[in-house]
Amino acid sequence: MVAPPDAATAAVEEAAAREDYFTYIEGVGHIPRDIYKHVKSDPAGDLPRYSTHIVIQHILVSTTFLVLAATGLSLFFADVFWAPYVIKLFGGADTARYVHRVAAAIMIFAAVYHILTLVAGTTKKVMNNEFDYRRTQIPRLKDLHDLIHDIKYFLGLEPFRPKMEKFCYKQKLHYLAIIWGTTVLVSAGLALLYPDVVSKTIPEAIFKISPGAATGGAFPTFFQDLARLMHADEAVMALIVIALWHLANVHIVPGRFPFQWTFLTGRITREHQIEEHFLEYIRNLEEIPEEKEYMRNLLREKGFEVSEPMDTTLSRQTPEPGSAEESTPEKEEN
Amino acid sequence: MDRLRDLNSLKIIGTISTFFVLICVLLSISSYARAADEDNCLMCHKYRFLGRIDENGNRINYNVDPRIFNDTVHRTIACRECHNYIKKIPHDPVTEQVNCGTQCHVITPFSKERFSHQHIIEIYNSSVHAPKPDDSPEQKEAKPGCKFCHLNPIYSLPKHDIPYDVSLRRCLNCHQQKGVTQAYKHITHRIRRKTSRSSQEIVALCAKCHADKELMERFKVSQEALTAVETYKRSIHGESVTLGSQETADCISCHASNKLHDIYKKDDRRATIFSKNINKTCQQCHEQTNRWFVEIAVHPRSEGAGNPIVYFISISLRFALYGTVFGLVGLMLLETYGRKRKGIKFLLRHGNSWRGKATPEKSKQKIQKNNN
């Protein structure tokens, strides 16, 4: 049922809006953009999002991050009233410093593990000819477009959210921030841990490039001061962003409250996937036959157009559950 | 048989424990106070309110509590060995001060000489803290003498045993290195009690004068010395010590050698912080030092003071922090507002968190209406 193109431009616009509103999928039907308001979601997650490797990495990074923040901040803000209590929890200042280093080592291990996962996973996908950069964290111009349209939607200027990929602008921004933050924190932290090495190598390297530049004694102090400044400021920023933005975004905002299980189960709820990652959901439909079946039944139940009879016969080839569920909406209609 | 054996072992245990108890009793009844108070000074000084108000209105208490004194380092020294200006009892008003360089009657076991703090006092006299002939009277008054730091301290048990080479280091303050024998090592190995201050107490002690900016300004110290306590507390050493670290450097770790009293100005060749000696001083903890390392500011000035690049980075990081936090949190709040308006609820209930407003029929009708 395609809208008959009347002469009026309004109708053309409506047709365009309609095309934007419905997404036709072979074997499913016309999926409206706001179908997420009617789907049924399991709080533990319905659709795959993260592999087990990513879940393990997240657990490692999040626990070590908390330990690092607790020990590091109380060492840095030593004169604040709560610092001694937190330090006492970790067995005193000397022990806390070792705990900080061990936690940092585990976090670096998790980072290396993550890079290995990425390299291996990407290689595998490229070999199988499955690699699609749109499903990765690589930033695109579309992300900026999505951000602008999302803000318009939040302000009520647009009826629907933009159709976004597996990682939307928020996640890409956060991922870039993590890459930057980890690089700064690890390098500055190493400079603080090995002041003797860093104070020697960098000025000597500068001395080799231009002997005139490193004559003064300011360089070692400068790099140490810089390392200290960057380490502390970056850590405070990371903590504030994690505490105020990341945690709120994943566990507190509507629909995610009181707890989103994705970081443990690696699965995302259907509702969330369709709302924020519509294009990824379309790919899910193509990859997961059960999901295709579910969506087809839902569309029929809610009275939306279902795909052509040819597809119906195809879906009928799948055994019982499909036919059993298909019968119910018919009854209701009768 | 078994019972007999039990009886025999009981007898043995009984005998041993009797001896043990006897030894304990014998050990506990030997009192230091009796040895220290051979002139019976406590006859008067035991009274808690023994004191007077002097010409300036200061109240002075002359009470000596034997229970406290018997726990101090000087418990075996008789009163008159230090207060040697007292020739008769009851004595006249005291006008003299105790001289810590006085030889007392304790004979050191190896040198067989009478004990004295003279060696340490000589080191102290050459240090920056000793009054010098060309000092102003005010300066002489302000400089810390023996008793400013040493308060005949009460013994305190350390948290763990001190390894003998550490306690031996303390011995070397007075004793010559060549005199250290296996026997000395044996003794120091068994020293379980510690009279020295913790790192925090040392910082607090030095800060008593060095954090007093008015006092320091009057003596025209350098700018670095004026803010030394402040800048130290900002350093990694200072922060760790504030939190109770025992491994980190306090004031005297760097400013004095093992002799503890040999504190000199930075341009003095004998100073541990003299440019030629500083490498060795740092190497006490930082094993691999180099000529660059020693130039790191141990007393770091506030962020970027005198360093425009660090200052600029610090300011831009601050902007980045506020920008990021307000931007991201603002976006999240806007998102929540927008989604709430479209009918999302906080809790996911019965498989969905969207309730109320939009229904498929409505949106379908709307589109159909527009099409017709």
Chai-1 contact restraints between the chains, C-beta under 6 A:
chainA,res_idxA,chainB,res_idxB,connection_type,confidence,min_distance_angstrom,max_distance_angstrom,comment,restraint_id
A,A3,B,N371,contact,1.0,0.0,6.0,A-B,restraint_1
A,E14,B,N370,contact,1.0,0.0,6.0,A-B,restraint_2
A,R18,B,I367,contact,1.0,0.0,6.0,A-B,restraint_3
A,K37,B,W354,contact,1.0,0.0,6.0,A-B,restraint_4
A,K37,B,A358,contact,1.0,0.0,6.0,A-B,restraint_5
A,K40,B,G351,contact,1.0,0.0,6.0,A-B,restraint_6
A,S41,B,G351,contact,1.0,0.0,6.0,A-B,restraint_7
A,P43,B,L348,contact,1.0,0.0,6.0,A-B,restraint_8
A,L75,B,E239,contact,1.0,0.0,6.0,A-B,restraint_9
A,A78,B,E239,contact,1.0,0.0,6.0,A-B,restraint_10
A,A78,B,T242,contact,1.0,0.0,6.0,A-B,restraint_11
A,A78,B,L243,contact,1.0,0.0,6.0,A-B,restraint_12
A,P84,B,L243,contact,1.0,0.0,6.0,A-B,restraint_13
A,I87,B,L243,contact,1.0,0.0,6.0,A-B,restraint_14
A,G92,B,G244,contact,1.0,0.0,6.0,A-B,restraint_15
A,A93,B,S240,contact,1.0,0.0,6.0,A-B,restraint_16
A,A93,B,L243,contact,1.0,0.0,6.0,A-B,restraint_17
A,A93,B,G244,contact,1.0,0.0,6.0,A-B,restraint_18
A,A93,B,S245,contact,1.0,0.0,6.0,A-B,restraint_19
A,D94,B,S245,contact,1.0,0.0,6.0,A-B,restraint_20
A,D94,B,E247,contact,1.0,0.0,6.0,A-B,restraint_21
A,F154,B,L334,contact,1.0,0.0,6.0,A-B,restraint_22
A,F154,B,E335,contact,1.0,0.0,6.0,A-B,restraint_23
A,F154,B,G338,contact,1.0,0.0,6.0,A-B,restraint_24
A,P195,B,I296,contact,1.0,0.0,6.0,A-B,restraint_25
A,D196,B,H286,contact,1.0,0.0,6.0,A-B,restraint_26
A,D196,B,Q288,contact,1.0,0.0,6.0,A-B,restraint_27
A,D196,B,T289,contact,1.0,0.0,6.0,A-B,restraint_28
A,D196,B,F293,contact,1.0,0.0,6.0,A-B,restraint_29
A,S199,B,W292,contact,1.0,0.0,6.0,A-B,restraint_30
A,S199,B,F293,contact,1.0,0.0,6.0,A-B,restraint_31
A,S199,B,I296,contact,1.0,0.0,6.0,A-B,restraint_32
A,K200,B,N290,contact,1.0,0.0,6.0,A-B,restraint_33
A,K200,B,W292,contact,1.0,0.0,6.0,A-B,restraint_34
A,P203,B,W292,contact,1.0,0.0,6.0,A-B,restraint_35
A,G217,B,E295,contact,1.0,0.0,6.0,A-B,restraint_36
A,P220,B,W292,contact,1.0,0.0,6.0,A-B,restraint_37
A,P220,B,E295,contact,1.0,0.0,6.0,A-B,restraint_38
A,P220,B,I296,contact,1.0,0.0,6.0,A-B,restraint_39
A,T221,B,I296,contact,1.0,0.0,6.0,A-B,restraint_40
A,T221,B,A297,contact,1.0,0.0,6.0,A-B,restraint_41
A,Q224,B,I296,contact,1.0,0.0,6.0,A-B,restraint_42
A,D225,B,V310,contact,1.0,0.0,6.0,A-B,restraint_43
A,L226,B,V310,contact,1.0,0.0,6.0,A-B,restraint_44
A,L229,B,S314,contact,1.0,0.0,6.0,A-B,restraint_45
A,D233,B,L317,contact,1.0,0.0,6.0,A-B,restraint_46
A,M237,B,L321,contact,1.0,0.0,6.0,A-B,restraint_47
A,I240,B,V325,contact,1.0,0.0,6.0,A-B,restraint_48
A,L244,B,V329,contact,1.0,0.0,6.0,A-B,restraint_49
A,W245,B,L328,contact,1.0,0.0,6.0,A-B,restraint_50
A,W245,B,V329,contact,1.0,0.0,6.0,A-B,restraint_51
A,W245,B,M332,contact,1.0,0.0,6.0,A-B,restraint_52
A,A248,B,M332,contact,1.0,0.0,6.0,A-B,restraint_53
A,N249,B,M332,contact,1.0,0.0,6.0,A-B,restraint_54
A,V253,B,T336,contact,1.0,0.0,6.0,A-B,restraint_55
A,P254,B,R339,contact,1.0,0.0,6.0,A-B,restraint_56
A,P254,B,K340,contact,1.0,0.0,6.0,A-B,restraint_57
A,P254,B,I344,contact,1.0,0.0,6.0,A-B,restraint_58
A,P254,B,F346,contact,1.0,0.0,6.0,A-B,restraint_59
A,G255,B,I344,contact,1.0,0.0,6.0,A-B,restraint_60
A,G255,B,S353,contact,1.0,0.0,6.0,A-B,restraint_61
A,F257,B,F346,contact,1.0,0.0,6.0,A-B,restraint_62
A,K302,B,P360,contact,1.0,0.0,6.0,A-B,restraint_63
